């Protein structure tokens, strides 16, 4: 073989050796990249599942808030009605008591008119006492619903904190829902 052929053969062998090293290095790098890809896919699946769970929790919380708002509206109406009726009956009791005092002075406490007024006053006193009990129970129900909306608000705020993992867009949606909840909460405080 000529010297020139030997030089070419050496160059080819060296080039082959370098190429084999490069192939080995690239194969190792490819294996590392495939491993990272598998990890990213697994993380993506986990993040997707966490996102779906979080979204589900948010929907459930929002549905519960809607239900509580409806119940609070109903309770508010009942409270207002009970308060109005109670105030009317208390005013009527004051009027009947004044009439009784005038009739008792004019005709005597044993007169038929005074006795009739006394019966009306007794009946109205019982009605007022019953209304006061019902009003107190309505307030207790109102307070229980108010407390449950506060718990829901806390849950919503917790979910809002977790939403940071999924980006600002998602957080802004939760912020809007939290704003609505806070407005409702302020309305409850004002009413009570």
DOZA-743361 format. One line per field, with one value per atom (N, C-alpha, C): residue in one letter; z, y, x; residue number from 0; atom name. Coordinates in nm, 2 decimals. Layout:
<pts>
aa = c(a|...)
c3 = c(Z|...)
c2 = c(Y|...)
c1 = c(X|...)
i = c(NUM|...)
at = c(CA|...)
</pts>
This chain:
<pts>
aa = c(x|x|x|x|x|x|x|x|x|x|x|x|x|x|x|x|x|x|x|x|x|x|x|x|x|x|x|x|x|x|x|x|x|x|x|x|x|x|x|x|x|x|x|x|x|x|x|x|x|x|x|x|x|x|x|x|x|x|x|x|x|x|x|x|x|x|x|x|x|x|x|x|x|x|x|x|x|x|x|x|x|x|x|x|x|x|x|x|x|x|x|x|x|x|x|x|x|x|x|x|x|x|x|x|x|x|x|x|x|x|x|x|x|x|x|x|x|x|x|x|x|x|x|x|x|x|x|x|x|x|x|x|x|x|x|x|x|x|x|x|x|x|x|x|x|x|x|x|x|x|x|x|x|x|x|x|x|x|x|x|x|x|x|x|x|x|x|x|x|x|x|x|x|x|x|x|x|x|x|x|x|x|x|x|x|x|x|x|x|x|x|x|x|x|x|x|x|x|x|x|x|x|x|x|x|x|x|x|x|x|x|x|x|x|x|x|x|x|x|x|x|x|x|x|x|x|x|x|x|x|x|x|x|x|x|x|x|x|x|x|x|x|x|x|x|x|x|x|x|x|x|x|x|x|x|x|x|x|x|x|x|x|x|x|x|x|x|x|x|x|x|x|x|x|x|x|x|x|x|x|x|x|x|x|x|x|x|x|x|x|x|x|x|x|x|x|x|x|x|x|x|x|x|x|x|x|x|x|x|x|x|x|x|x|x|x|x|x|x|x|x|x|x|x|x|x|x|x|x|x|x|x|x|x|x|x|x|x|x|x|x|x|x|x|x|x|x|x|x|x|x|x|x|x|x|x|x|x|x|x|x|x|x|x|x|x|x|x|x|x|x|x|x|x|x|x|x|x|x|x|x|x|x|x|x|x|x|x|x|x|x|x|x|x|x|x|x|x|x|x|x|x|x|x|x|x|x|x|x|x|x|x|x|x|x|x|x|x|x|x|x|x|x|x|x|x|x|x|x|x|x|x|x|x|x|x|x|x|x|x|x|x|x|x|x|x|x|x|x|x|x|x|x|x|x|x|x|x|x|x|x|x|x|x|x|x|x|x|x|x|x|x|x|x|x|x|x|x|x|x|x|x|x|x|x|x|x|x|x|x|x|x|x|x|x|x|x|x|x|x|x|x|x|x|x|x|x|x|x|x|x|x|x|x|x|x|x|x|x|x|x|x|x|x|x|x|x|x|x|x|x|x|x|x|x|x|x|x|x|x|x|x|x|x|x|x|x|x|x|x|x|x|x|x|x|x|x|x|x|x|x|x|x|x|x|x|x|x|x|x|x|x|x|x|x|x)
c3 = c(0.00|0.00|0.00|-0.06|-0.07|0.06|0.07|0.19|0.19|0.07|0.06|0.10|0.06|0.10|0.25|0.31|0.45|0.53|0.48|0.54|0.53|0.42|0.40|0.49|0.50|0.59|0.74|0.78|0.91|0.94|0.84|0.85|0.86|0.78|0.79|0.92|0.97|1.10|1.21|1.21|1.31|1.30|1.18|1.16|1.21|1.18|1.23|1.38|1.44|1.59|1.65|1.59|1.63|1.62|1.50|1.47|1.57|1.61|1.71|1.84|1.88|2.01|2.01|1.90|1.88|1.89|1.82|1.82|1.96|2.03|2.17|2.26|2.24|2.32|2.29|2.16|2.11|2.16|2.16|2.21|2.36|2.44|2.58|2.60|2.52|2.53|2.49|2.39|2.34|2.45|2.52|2.63|2.74|2.77|2.88|2.84|2.71|2.66|2.67|2.63|2.64|2.78|2.87|3.02|3.06|3.02|3.06|2.99|2.87|2.80|2.88|2.92|3.00|3.13|3.20|3.32|3.29|3.18|3.15|3.12|3.05|3.02|3.14|3.24|3.36|3.44|3.44|3.51|3.45|3.32|3.25|3.28|3.29|3.33|3.47|3.56|3.70|3.71|3.64|3.64|3.58|3.47|3.41|3.51|3.57|3.67|3.79|3.83|3.94|3.90|3.77|3.72|3.71|3.66|3.65|3.79|3.89|4.03|4.08|4.06|4.10|4.04|3.91|3.84|3.89|3.92|3.97|4.11|4.19|4.32|4.31|4.21|4.20|4.15|4.06|4.01|4.13|4.21|4.32|4.42|4.44|4.54|4.48|4.36|4.30|4.30|4.27|4.28|4.42|4.52|4.66|4.70|4.65|4.67|4.61|4.49|4.43|4.52|4.56|4.64|4.77|4.83|4.96|4.94|4.83|4.80|4.79|4.72|4.71|4.84|4.92|5.06|5.14|5.13|5.21|5.16|5.03|4.98|5.04|5.04|5.10|5.25|5.32|5.47|5.49|5.41|5.42|5.41|5.31|5.29|5.41|5.46|5.58|5.70|5.72|5.83|5.82|5.70|5.69|5.71|5.66|5.68|5.83|5.89|6.04|6.12|6.08|6.16|6.14|6.01|5.98|6.06|6.06|6.12|6.27|6.33|6.47|6.51|6.43|6.46|6.46|6.36|6.35|6.47|6.51|6.63|6.76|6.77|6.89|6.89|6.78|6.77|6.81|6.76|6.79|6.94|7.00|7.14|7.22|7.18|7.25|7.24|7.12|7.10|7.19|7.19|7.27|7.42|7.46|7.60|7.64|7.55|7.58|7.58|7.49|7.49|7.62|7.66|7.78|7.90|7.91|8.02|8.02|7.90|7.89|7.93|7.88|7.91|8.06|8.11|8.25|8.34|8.30|8.38|8.37|8.24|8.22|8.27|8.24|8.27|8.38|8.42|8.52|8.46|8.53|8.48|8.47|8.54|8.53|8.42|8.35|8.24|8.13|8.06|7.94|7.84|7.81|7.71|7.75|7.88|7.94|7.93|7.97|7.96|7.82|7.72|7.58|7.54|7.57|7.54|7.61|7.73|7.80|7.74|7.68|7.61|7.48|7.41|7.29|7.32|7.43|7.47|7.50|7.57|7.61|7.48|7.39|7.27|7.18|7.18|7.10|7.17|7.30|7.37|7.34|7.33|7.30|7.15|7.07|6.92|6.91|6.98|6.97|7.03|7.14|7.19|7.09|7.03|6.93|6.81|6.76|6.65|6.69|6.81|6.85|6.85|6.89|6.89|6.74|6.65|6.51|6.45|6.49|6.44|6.48|6.61|6.66|6.58|6.55|6.48|6.34|6.28|6.14|6.14|6.25|6.26|6.27|6.35|6.37|6.23|6.15|6.02|5.93|5.94|5.86|5.90|6.03|6.08|6.03|6.03|5.99|5.84|5.76|5.62|5.59|5.67|5.66|5.69|5.80|5.83|5.72|5.66|5.55|5.43|5.40|5.29|5.32|5.45|5.49|5.47|5.51|5.49|5.34|5.26|5.12|5.06|5.11|5.07|5.10|5.22|5.26|5.17|5.13|5.04|4.90|4.86|4.73|4.73|4.84|4.85|4.85|4.91|4.91|4.77|4.70|4.56|4.48|4.51|4.44|4.45|4.58|4.60|4.53|4.51|4.44|4.29|4.25|4.10|4.04|4.13|4.08|4.00|4.03|3.95|3.81|3.78|3.64|3.56|3.62|3.54|3.59|3.54|3.58|3.53|3.41|3.36|3.45|3.50|3.59|3.72|3.77|3.89|3.88|3.76|3.75|3.75|3.70|3.70|3.85|3.93|4.07|4.14|4.10|4.17|4.15|4.03|4.00|4.09|4.10|4.18|4.33|4.37|4.51|4.53|4.43|4.44|4.46|4.38|4.40|4.53|4.59|4.72|4.82|4.81|4.91|4.91|4.79|4.78|4.85|4.83|4.90|5.05|5.09|5.24|5.30|5.22|5.27|5.28|5.19|5.20|5.32|5.36|5.48|5.60|5.60|5.72|5.73|5.62|5.62|5.67|5.62|5.66|5.80|5.86|6.00|6.09)
c2 = c(-0.12|0.00|0.12|0.22|0.34|0.42|0.51|0.59|0.68|0.72|0.80|0.73|0.60|0.51|0.49|0.48|0.46|0.58|0.70|0.82|0.83|0.79|0.80|0.70|0.58|0.48|0.52|0.59|0.64|0.75|0.83|0.94|0.89|0.78|0.72|0.65|0.58|0.51|0.62|0.73|0.83|0.89|0.92|0.98|0.88|0.75|0.65|0.65|0.65|0.65|0.78|0.89|1.02|1.01|0.96|0.94|0.85|0.74|0.64|0.71|0.79|0.86|0.96|1.03|1.13|1.06|0.94|0.87|0.82|0.77|0.73|0.85|0.96|1.08|1.13|1.13|1.17|1.07|0.94|0.84|0.86|0.89|0.92|1.05|1.15|1.27|1.25|1.17|1.14|1.06|0.97|0.90|0.99|1.09|1.19|1.27|1.31|1.39|1.32|1.19|1.10|1.09|1.08|1.07|1.20|1.31|1.44|1.45|1.41|1.41|1.33|1.21|1.13|1.20|1.26|1.33|1.45|1.52|1.63|1.59|1.48|1.42|1.38|1.32|1.28|1.40|1.51|1.63|1.70|1.70|1.75|1.68|1.55|1.47|1.51|1.52|1.55|1.69|1.79|1.93|1.93|1.86|1.86|1.80|1.69|1.64|1.73|1.80|1.90|2.01|2.06|2.16|2.12|2.00|1.95|1.94|1.90|1.89|2.02|2.12|2.25|2.32|2.30|2.35|2.29|2.16|2.10|2.16|2.18|2.24|2.38|2.45|2.59|2.59|2.50|2.49|2.45|2.36|2.31|2.43|2.50|2.61|2.72|2.75|2.86|2.81|2.69|2.64|2.65|2.61|2.62|2.77|2.86|3.00|3.05|3.01|3.04|2.99|2.87|2.81|2.89|2.92|3.00|3.14|3.20|3.33|3.32|3.22|3.21|3.19|3.10|3.08|3.20|3.28|3.40|3.50|3.51|3.60|3.56|3.43|3.38|3.41|3.39|3.42|3.57|3.65|3.80|3.84|3.79|3.82|3.78|3.66|3.61|3.70|3.73|3.82|3.95|4.01|4.14|4.13|4.03|4.01|3.99|3.90|3.88|4.01|4.08|4.21|4.31|4.32|4.41|4.37|4.25|4.20|4.22|4.19|4.20|4.35|4.44|4.58|4.63|4.58|4.62|4.57|4.45|4.39|4.46|4.50|4.58|4.72|4.78|4.91|4.89|4.78|4.75|4.72|4.65|4.63|4.76|4.85|4.98|5.05|5.04|5.11|5.04|4.91|4.83|4.86|4.87|4.90|5.04|5.13|5.27|5.27|5.20|5.19|5.12|5.02|4.95|5.04|5.12|5.22|5.32|5.37|5.46|5.40|5.28|5.21|5.17|5.12|5.09|5.21|5.33|5.45|5.49|5.48|5.53|5.43|5.30|5.21|5.11|5.10|5.01|4.89|4.83|4.72|4.59|4.59|4.47|4.48|4.59|4.61|4.51|4.49|4.40|4.44|4.57|4.63|4.61|4.64|4.62|4.48|4.38|4.24|4.20|4.25|4.21|4.26|4.39|4.44|4.36|4.32|4.24|4.11|4.04|3.92|3.94|4.05|4.09|4.11|4.18|4.22|4.09|3.99|3.87|3.79|3.78|3.71|3.77|3.90|3.97|3.95|3.95|3.93|3.79|3.69|3.55|3.55|3.62|3.62|3.69|3.80|3.87|3.78|3.71|3.62|3.51|3.46|3.36|3.41|3.53|3.60|3.63|3.67|3.69|3.57|3.45|3.32|3.29|3.30|3.27|3.36|3.49|3.58|3.55|3.50|3.46|3.34|3.24|3.12|3.16|3.26|3.30|3.37|3.44|3.50|3.40|3.29|3.18|3.12|3.09|3.03|3.13|3.25|3.35|3.35|3.35|3.34|3.22|3.10|2.98|2.99|3.04|3.06|3.16|3.26|3.36|3.30|3.21|3.14|3.05|2.98|2.88|2.96|3.08|3.15|3.20|3.23|3.27|3.16|3.04|2.92|2.90|2.91|2.90|3.00|3.12|3.23|3.19|3.14|3.10|2.99|2.89|2.79|2.84|2.94|3.00|3.08|3.14|3.21|3.11|3.00|2.89|2.84|2.82|2.77|2.88|3.00|3.11|3.11|3.08|3.07|2.96|2.85|2.73|2.76|2.85|2.87|2.94|2.99|3.05|2.95|2.82|2.72|2.72|2.77|2.75|2.88|2.99|3.11|3.22|3.34|3.46|3.46|3.41|3.41|3.34|3.22|3.14|3.22|3.28|3.35|3.47|3.54|3.65|3.61|3.49|3.43|3.41|3.35|3.33|3.46|3.56|3.69|3.75|3.74|3.79|3.72|3.59|3.52|3.56|3.58|3.62|3.76|3.85|3.98|3.98|3.89|3.87|3.82|3.73|3.68|3.79|3.87|3.97|4.08|4.11|4.20|4.14|4.01|3.95|3.95|3.93|3.93|4.07|4.17|4.31|4.34|4.28|4.30|4.23|4.12|4.05|4.13|4.19|4.27|4.39|4.46|4.57|4.54|4.43|4.39|4.36|4.28|4.24|4.36)
c1 = c(0.08|0.00|0.09|0.03|0.11|0.10|0.19|0.18|0.06|0.02|-0.10|-0.22|-0.23|-0.34|-0.35|-0.23|-0.22|-0.27|-0.23|-0.28|-0.43|-0.48|-0.63|-0.70|-0.64|-0.69|-0.69|-0.58|-0.57|-0.67|-0.69|-0.79|-0.93|-0.96|-1.09|-1.11|-1.01|-1.02|-1.04|-0.96|-0.97|-1.11|-1.16|-1.29|-1.40|-1.38|-1.48|-1.48|-1.36|-1.35|-1.42|-1.39|-1.46|-1.61|-1.65|-1.79|-1.86|-1.79|-1.85|-1.86|-1.76|-1.77|-1.88|-1.89|-2.00|-2.14|-2.15|-2.27|-2.31|-2.20|-2.22|-2.27|-2.20|-2.24|-2.38|-2.41|-2.55|-2.65|-2.62|-2.72|-2.75|-2.64|-2.66|-2.74|-2.71|-2.79|-2.94|-2.96|-3.09|-3.17|-3.10|-3.16|-3.20|-3.11|-3.14|-3.27|-3.27|-3.38|-3.51|-3.50|-3.62|-3.67|-3.58|-3.62|-3.68|-3.63|-3.69|-3.82|-3.84|-3.97|-4.07|-4.03|-4.13|-4.17|-4.07|-4.10|-4.19|-4.17|-4.26|-4.40|-4.41|-4.54|-4.61|-4.54|-4.60|-4.64|-4.55|-4.59|-4.71|-4.71|-4.83|-4.96|-4.95|-5.07|-5.11|-5.01|-5.04|-5.10|-5.04|-5.09|-5.22|-5.25|-5.38|-5.48|-5.45|-5.54|-5.57|-5.46|-5.48|-5.56|-5.54|-5.62|-5.77|-5.79|-5.93|-6.00|-5.92|-5.97|-6.00|-5.91|-5.93|-6.05|-6.06|-6.18|-6.31|-6.30|-6.42|-6.46|-6.36|-6.38|-6.44|-6.39|-6.44|-6.58|-6.61|-6.75|-6.85|-6.80|-6.89|-6.90|-6.80|-6.80|-6.89|-6.88|-6.97|-7.11|-7.14|-7.28|-7.33|-7.25|-7.29|-7.32|-7.23|-7.25|-7.39|-7.42|-7.54|-7.66|-7.65|-7.76|-7.77|-7.66|-7.66|-7.72|-7.68|-7.74|-7.89|-7.94|-8.09|-8.15|-8.09|-8.14|-8.14|-8.03|-8.02|-8.12|-8.15|-8.25|-8.39|-8.41|-8.54|-8.54|-8.43|-8.43|-8.44|-8.38|-8.40|-8.54|-8.61|-8.75|-8.83|-8.81|-8.88|-8.85|-8.73|-8.69|-8.76|-8.76|-8.83|-8.98|-9.04|-9.18|-9.21|-9.13|-9.15|-9.13|-9.03|-9.00|-9.12|-9.16|-9.27|-9.40|-9.43|-9.55|-9.54|-9.42|-9.40|-9.41|-9.36|-9.37|-9.51|-9.59|-9.73|-9.81|-9.78|-9.85|-9.81|-9.68|-9.64|-9.71|-9.72|-9.79|-9.94|-10.00|-10.14|-10.15|-10.05|-10.06|-10.05|-9.97|-9.96|-10.10|-10.16|-10.29|-10.40|-10.40|-10.50|-10.48|-10.35|-10.33|-10.37|-10.35|-10.40|-10.56|-10.62|-10.77|-10.82|-10.75|-10.79|-10.78|-10.67|-10.65|-10.77|-10.81|-10.92|-11.05|-11.07|-11.20|-11.21|-11.09|-11.09|-11.12|-11.07|-11.10|-11.24|-11.29|-11.43|-11.53|-11.52|-11.62|-11.59|-11.46|-11.41|-11.34|-11.25|-11.17|-11.26|-11.37|-11.46|-11.57|-11.57|-11.67|-11.64|-11.75|-11.74|-11.64|-11.64|-11.55|-11.40|-11.38|-11.24|-11.20|-11.29|-11.26|-11.23|-11.31|-11.28|-11.14|-11.11|-10.98|-10.87|-10.89|-10.79|-10.77|-10.87|-10.86|-10.78|-10.81|-10.74|-10.59|-10.57|-10.43|-10.35|-10.42|-10.35|-10.32|-10.42|-10.40|-10.28|-10.28|-10.18|-10.04|-10.04|-9.91|-9.86|-9.95|-9.90|-9.85|-9.93|-9.89|-9.75|-9.73|-9.60|-9.49|-9.51|-9.41|-9.37|-9.48|-9.45|-9.38|-9.41|-9.34|-9.20|-9.17|-9.03|-8.95|-9.01|-8.94|-8.91|-9.01|-8.99|-8.88|-8.89|-8.79|-8.65|-8.64|-8.51|-8.46|-8.55|-8.51|-8.47|-8.54|-8.50|-8.37|-8.34|-8.20|-8.10|-8.13|-8.03|-8.00|-8.11|-8.09|-8.01|-8.04|-7.97|-7.82|-7.79|-7.65|-7.58|-7.65|-7.59|-7.56|-7.65|-7.62|-7.51|-7.51|-7.40|-7.27|-7.26|-7.14|-7.10|-7.19|-7.16|-7.11|-7.16|-7.11|-6.96|-6.94|-6.80|-6.71|-6.75|-6.67|-6.64|-6.75|-6.73|-6.64|-6.65|-6.56|-6.41|-6.39|-6.26|-6.21|-6.29|-6.26|-6.22|-6.30|-6.28|-6.15|-6.12|-5.99|-5.87|-5.89|-5.79|-5.77|-5.88|-5.87|-5.80|-5.83|-5.77|-5.61|-5.57|-5.43|-5.36|-5.44|-5.38|-5.38|-5.46|-5.47|-5.34|-5.26|-5.14|-5.05|-5.07|-4.99|-5.04|-5.15|-5.21|-5.21|-5.16|-5.14|-5.24|-5.21|-5.28|-5.42|-5.45|-5.59|-5.68|-5.64|-5.72|-5.74|-5.64|-5.64|-5.74|-5.74|-5.83|-5.98|-6.01|-6.14|-6.18|-6.09|-6.12|-6.13|-6.05|-6.06|-6.20|-6.25|-6.38|-6.49|-6.48|-6.57|-6.56|-6.43|-6.41|-6.47|-6.46|-6.51|-6.66|-6.73|-6.87|-6.91|-6.83|-6.86|-6.85|-6.74|-6.72|-6.83|-6.88|-6.99|-7.11|-7.14|-7.25|-7.23|-7.11|-7.08|-7.10|-7.06|-7.08|-7.23|-7.31|-7.46|-7.51|-7.46|-7.51|-7.48|-7.36|-7.32|-7.41|-7.44|-7.52|-7.66|-7.72|-7.85|-7.87|-7.77|-7.78|-7.77)
i = c(0|0|0|1|1|1|2|2|2|3|3|3|4|4|4|5|5|5|6|6|6|7|7|7|8|8|8|9|9|9|10|10|10|11|11|11|12|12|12|13|13|13|14|14|14|15|15|15|16|16|16|17|17|17|18|18|18|19|19|19|20|20|20|21|21|21|22|22|22|23|23|23|24|24|24|25|25|25|26|26|26|27|27|27|28|28|28|29|29|29|30|30|30|31|31|31|32|32|32|33|33|33|34|34|34|35|35|35|36|36|36|37|37|37|38|38|38|39|39|39|40|40|40|41|41|41|42|42|42|43|43|43|44|44|44|45|45|45|46|46|46|47|47|47|48|48|48|49|49|49|50|50|50|51|51|51|52|52|52|53|53|53|54|54|54|55|55|55|56|56|56|57|57|57|58|58|58|59|59|59|60|60|60|61|61|61|62|62|62|63|63|63|64|64|64|65|65|65|66|66|66|67|67|67|68|68|68|69|69|69|70|70|70|71|71|71|72|72|72|73|73|73|74|74|74|75|75|75|76|76|76|77|77|77|78|78|78|79|79|79|80|80|80|81|81|81|82|82|82|83|83|83|84|84|84|85|85|85|86|86|86|87|87|87|88|88|88|89|89|89|90|90|90|91|91|91|92|92|92|93|93|93|94|94|94|95|95|95|96|96|96|97|97|97|98|98|98|99|99|99|100|100|100|101|101|101|102|102|102|103|103|103|104|104|104|105|105|105|106|106|106|107|107|107|108|108|108|109|109|109|110|110|110|111|111|111|112|112|112|113|113|113|114|114|114|115|115|115|116|116|116|117|117|117|118|118|118|119|119|119|120|120|120|121|121|121|122|122|122|123|123|123|124|124|124|125|125|125|126|126|126|127|127|127|128|128|128|129|129|129|130|130|130|131|131|131|132|132|132|133|133|133|134|134|134|135|135|135|136|136|136|137|137|137|138|138|138|139|139|139|140|140|140|141|141|141|142|142|142|143|143|143|144|144|144|145|145|145|146|146|146|147|147|147|148|148|148|149|149|149|150|150|150|151|151|151|152|152|152|153|153|153|154|154|154|155|155|155|156|156|156|157|157|157|158|158|158|159|159|159|160|160|160|161|161|161|162|162|162|163|163|163|164|164|164|165|165|165|166|166|166|167|167|167|168|168|168|169|169|169|170|170|170|171|171|171|172|172|172|173|173|173|174|174|174|175|175|175|176|176|176|177|177|177|178|178|178|179|179|179|180|180|180|181|181|181|182|182|182|183|183|183|184|184|184|185|185|185|186|186|186|187|187|187|188|188|188|189|189|189|190|190|190|191|191|191)
at = c(N|CA|C|N|CA|C|N|CA|C|N|CA|C|N|CA|C|N|CA|C|N|CA|C|N|CA|C|N|CA|C|N|CA|C|N|CA|C|N|CA|C|N|CA|C|N|CA|C|N|CA|C|N|CA|C|N|CA|C|N|CA|C|N|CA|C|N|CA|C|N|CA|C|N|CA|C|N|CA|C|N|CA|C|N|CA|C|N|CA|C|N|CA|C|N|CA|C|N|CA|C|N|CA|C|N|CA|C|N|CA|C|N|CA|C|N|CA|C|N|CA|C|N|CA|C|N|CA|C|N|CA|C|N|CA|C|N|CA|C|N|CA|C|N|CA|C|N|CA|C|N|CA|C|N|CA|C|N|CA|C|N|CA|C|N|CA|C|N|CA|C|N|CA|C|N|CA|C|N|CA|C|N|CA|C|N|CA|C|N|CA|C|N|CA|C|N|CA|C|N|CA|C|N|CA|C|N|CA|C|N|CA|C|N|CA|C|N|CA|C|N|CA|C|N|CA|C|N|CA|C|N|CA|C|N|CA|C|N|CA|C|N|CA|C|N|CA|C|N|CA|C|N|CA|C|N|CA|C|N|CA|C|N|CA|C|N|CA|C|N|CA|C|N|CA|C|N|CA|C|N|CA|C|N|CA|C|N|CA|C|N|CA|C|N|CA|C|N|CA|C|N|CA|C|N|CA|C|N|CA|C|N|CA|C|N|CA|C|N|CA|C|N|CA|C|N|CA|C|N|CA|C|N|CA|C|N|CA|C|N|CA|C|N|CA|C|N|CA|C|N|CA|C|N|CA|C|N|CA|C|N|CA|C|N|CA|C|N|CA|C|N|CA|C|N|CA|C|N|CA|C|N|CA|C|N|CA|C|N|CA|C|N|CA|C|N|CA|C|N|CA|C|N|CA|C|N|CA|C|N|CA|C|N|CA|C|N|CA|C|N|CA|C|N|CA|C|N|CA|C|N|CA|C|N|CA|C|N|CA|C|N|CA|C|N|CA|C|N|CA|C|N|CA|C|N|CA|C|N|CA|C|N|CA|C|N|CA|C|N|CA|C|N|CA|C|N|CA|C|N|CA|C|N|CA|C|N|CA|C|N|CA|C|N|CA|C|N|CA|C|N|CA|C|N|CA|C|N|CA|C|N|CA|C|N|CA|C|N|CA|C|N|CA|C|N|CA|C|N|CA|C|N|CA|C|N|CA|C|N|CA|C|N|CA|C|N|CA|C|N|CA|C|N|CA|C|N|CA|C|N|CA|C|N|CA|C|N|CA|C|N|CA|C|N|CA|C|N|CA|C|N|CA|C|N|CA|C|N|CA|C|N|CA|C|N|CA|C|N|CA|C|N|CA|C|N|CA|C|N|CA|C|N|CA|C|N|CA|C|N|CA|C|N|CA|C|N|CA|C|N|CA|C|N|CA|C|N|CA|C|N|CA|C|N|CA|C|N|CA|C|N|CA|C|N|CA|C|N|CA|C|N|CA|C|N|CA|C|N|CA|C)
</pts>
